[in-house]
């Protein structure tokens, strides 16, 4: 009996050690400070994250309802939509990169070759492309822009994973597949059902794809989103782990891109569902970076980041100046806002790529300036 009791006690101790080891593994992967509640769950703060990620998506969907009530849901964007979404959000957020790079003299000097080569090379390549044809230029720029839009959504997911120390590869594969396909599938639907009643930049800037691409991607798209939902539920139920900010990014990307591109077929619907969720969170990212940097920068930088309204007003002024040149020299519309048109005949090959330099620079540099490697000073609040 004593031998049996001793053996039973040894078995019990081994099981306790095994369970303790497994518990420690779970705690290492999903520490208590990152479970369920607390500011550590969020990139900026609970209220700000919910406002800029979920709030921007809600506004986008509410604007669809507004468009339905006004009878413009299936039409081109009216001027008020263009001003509020394109000018004050889309174009302005491009210029916000300046607060991360060009207005920050210390940062600019730190990687000056990169920050000079990108716009100069972008302009040279743009002229070369435009010399091959106007549509060639716009098609290449559209590809770069689409890549940037898709990649930015993944970037938010990556930041949330880093914030909560998610390191398991199997969850990364599910997260990456879900957020990428949330935008890639609607784009595939778009390119396999051309022509649509809206464009990225100009008519015919997307090349058509065979319908089989959409047919193959759709079940993968559904599976990826279902896997993401199942994974999130599993981690919550079994490991008491939750990453609500990341869930919001994936869900709002899936809803807004699908509704704006697949469900509806209008410039208005595409604009309000695509631009707002892309630009508003980026404003927040740059603003909080600028706040952390302002005491280490010069007087001009500190002045422009003294208040969020001054910050936004600076970006809106730069956006207006850029669009003034686009509108008067290239598009020849909205004279009520920008004034009489200019005749750039014979100069567009040089001037159109020049005007595209800010957005091209934003697209390219965005792939460098938020990486952990080479950006030690970049951290979330």
N, C-alpha and C positions, 0 to 999 in steps of 0.2 A: 504493500500500500504506500509506504514511504517513497519507494522508487517511482510509482505511478504519479504520486502527488508532485514529486520533484520534476518529473518529465513534463507534467501538465503546466507547472509553473514556468519552466523554461520555454515551452511553446508560447505561453501567454506573453512573456517578456519579449520574445522575438516578434510576435505580432504587434505589440505596442511600439517597438522600435521601428517596424516597417511602416505602421500607420503614421508615426511621428515623422518619419522621413518623407512620406508622401505629402503630409500636411506642410512640411517645410518647403518642399518643392513648389506647391501651389502658392504658398505665401511669397516665395521668391519671385514667381512669375506674376502674381497678382497681389502686390502688397496691400495691406489694410488701408493705407492712406489714399489708394486710388480706387477704392470700392464705393459704389453707390452714391456718396454725397461728398460735398466739399469743393472748394475752389480749385483744388488740384485736378479736377476732372476737365477743366476748361482751358482753352488757349489764352484767353484774355480775362474773362470772368464769366460767371453764369449768365448774368443779365446781358452782357455785351455779346457773348457768343450766340445766345438765343436770338438776340435782336438782329445781328448781321447775317447769320446763316439761316435760321428759321424765319425770322421776320422778313428778310428780303424775298424769300420764296413765297410767303403768304401775300405780300404786297403784289408780287408778280401775278399770282392766281386771282387776287381781287381785281387787278386791272383787266383781266380777261372778262370778269363779270361786268366791269364798267364798260368795256368795249362792246359787250353784248347789249347792254342797255342803251348805249349811244348809237348802235347800229354800225360800228366800225370793226367788229371782231374779225370779219373776213375781208377786210380792206387793207390798204396801205396805211402806214403809221401817219397820223396827222401831225401837224407841226408841234403841238404841245407834247406829244409823246417823244418826238425826235429831240426836242430841247431837253426834256427832263431825263430821258433814258440814255440817248446817244451822246449828246453834248456834255451834260453835267455828270454823267456816270462813266460811260464807256471811254470817251476821249479824255476826260479828266483823270481817270484812274491810270491811263497810260503815262501821263505826266507825273504821277505820284512817284514813279521810279526815281525821279530826280532827287527826292528827299532821301532816298536810300543810297544814291551814288553821287550825282553831280553837284548837289547843293552841300553835301558833306565833304568838305575839302580834305579832311584827314583820310576818309575812305577813298576818295578819288585818287589821292596820291598813292595810297597803298597798292592799288592795282591799276595804275594809270594806263599801261599798255592795253589791257583788256577793255577798259572803258573808252578808250579812243579808237581802237581797232574796230570794235563792233559797229558803231555808227558810220565810220569811214568806209569800211568794207561793205556794209549794208547799202550805202549809197552807190558805190561803184557797181555792185552786183545788180542793184535796181536799174541803173542806167543801161547796163548790158542787156538785161531782160527786156526792158522797154524798147530797146533798139530792135529786138526780135519780134516785137508786136505788143500792142497795148494789152491784149487779152493774155498773152504769155506772162506778163508782169503780174496781172491781177490773179491769175491762177496760182502762181508760185506763192504770192503773198497770202492767198487764202489758205493754202496748205500749211504755211507756217503759223497763221493765226489759229486755225483749227487745232493744230498740235498744241499750241499754247493753252487754248481754252480747255482742252481735254486734260492736259497735263496739270493744270492748276488745280482741278478738282482732286486728282490723285495727291497733289502736294498737301492739301488740307488733311487728307486721310493720313498721310505720312507724318505730319506734324502732331496729330492727335495720338498716333501710335507711339511716337517718341515721347510725348508728354506723359503718357501713362505706362511707359516702359514695356510696350508689347513687343516681344522679341521672337515669339514662336513662328516658325516658317509657315506652318499650315494655315495659321490665321492670316498671315501676310498674303498668301496666294488667294485666299477667298476675298479679302478686302480689295486687293488690287484688281482682281477679275470683276468684282461687282462695280467698283467706281469707274473703271475704264469702259466696261460695256454699257453702263448707264448713259454714257454720252456717245460711244462709238456706234451702238446699234441704231439710235435715231439718225445719225449721220449716214449710215449705210442705207437706211430706209429712204432718206432724202436723195442720195445719189443713184438709187435704183428706181426712183419714180420721177425723174426729171421729165419735163420742166415743172418746177413748183412756182407758186405765186410770190416767192421771196428769194433773195440771194444773200450770200455772205457779204460781198462787196458790190459786184456788178453782175449783170446778166451773163450766164454761161461761165461763171468762174469755177464751177465744179464740173469735172468730167463725169459722164455717166458710167455706172457700174452695172454688170449683168445682174438680173433679178435673183440669180442663185445665191449671190452674196448675202442678200437679206434673208432668204429662205434658210440658209445655213446658220446665220448668226442669231436668228430669233430664238430658237430653243436654247442655245447656249446663253443668251441674254437672260431668259427666264430662269434657267438653272442657276446662273451666277447670283442673281438677286435672291432667289430662294435659299441658296446655300448661305448667303450672308445673313439672312434673317434667322435661319436655323442655328448658325454658329453663335450669333448674338444671344439667342435664347438659351442655348446650351451653356455658354459661359456664365450667364446670369443665374441660371438654375443650379448649376453644379459647382461653380467657383465664386459665386457672389460678385462677379465682375461685370462692370458696365462702363461703356465709353459713349455716353449720350451725344457728345459733340460729333464724333465720327459717324454715329448712326444718323444724325440730322443731315450731315453733308451727303452721305450716300443716298438717303431717302429723297432729299430735295433735288439732288442732281437727277435722279431717276424720274421723278415726277415732272419737273420743269422741262427737261429736255424731251421727254416723251410727249407731253402735252403740247409744247410749243412747236414741235417739228412733225410728229406723227398724227396726233389727233386733229390739229388745225393746220390750215394751209394758207396762211396770210402773213404779210410783213408785220402787221401789228402784233399778232400772237407770238411770232418768233422773237420780235424785239423785246417785248416786256418779259418774256420767260427766259431769255438768254442773257441779256445785258445786266439786269439788276443783280442776279445772284452771283454773277462773275465780278462785277466792279465793287459792290458795297463791302464785301468782306476784305477785299484788297485795300480799300481805304483804311479800314480798321488796322490791318497789319502794318501799313506804313505809318499810320498815326502813332501807334504804340512804340514802334521802332524809333520814330523821331522824338518822342517824349523821353525815351531812355538816352538818346544821344545828345539832346539839346544843350545840356550843361557842359559837354565836351567839345562843342562846335563854336563857330564864330557868331558875331552879333546878328548878322542877317538871318542865319538859320534859326537862331533863338527867337528872333522877332516873328518869323513866318510860322513858327510852331508854338507860339505863345498861347494860342487858343485854337480850338478845333475849327471855329468859323473862319479865322484868318487862314488856316491851313487849307480849308476847302475853297475859300475865295481865291487864293493864289492859284490853285489847280483849275478852277473855273475860268479865271482870266487867261491862263495859258491855253486852255482848251478852246476858248472863244477866238483867240488870235490865230491858232492853227486852223480852225474851221473857217475863219474869214478868208484865208488864202485858198483853202480847198473850194469853198463855195463860189467866190468871185472869179477864181482862175480856172477851175475844172468843172464843177457840177452846174454852175450857173442857175441856181435856184435860191429861194429864201432871201430875196433882195430886201424884204421887209426887216430882216434881222442883220444882214451883213452889207447891204448897199449894192451899188451898181456892179455889173460884171466887168471883168478884165479880159482882154483878148490875148491869150497866150499861144496863139497859133505859131508853130515852129519851135516853141520852147518847152512843150510838155514833156519831151523825153528827158529833159534835165530837171524840170521843176517838180513833176509828179513823184519821182523817186525821192527827191529831197523832202517833200512833204510827208512821205511815208517813213522817213528815218525815225521819228519818235516812236511810232508803234512797233516798227521792226526792232529797234533797240530794246524796247520793253519786252517783246517776245523772247529775244535771245538772252538778255541779261537775267531775266527771271529764272532761267535755268541754272544760273551760277550763284546769285546773291543770297539764296536762302539755304544752300547746302551747308550741312554742319562742317564738312571739311573745307577749310580755308575761310571760314566765317565765324571765328571763335566768339566774336562780340554779339552775334545774333542769338537771342534767346527769348523765349516767351516770358511774359510777366509771371 
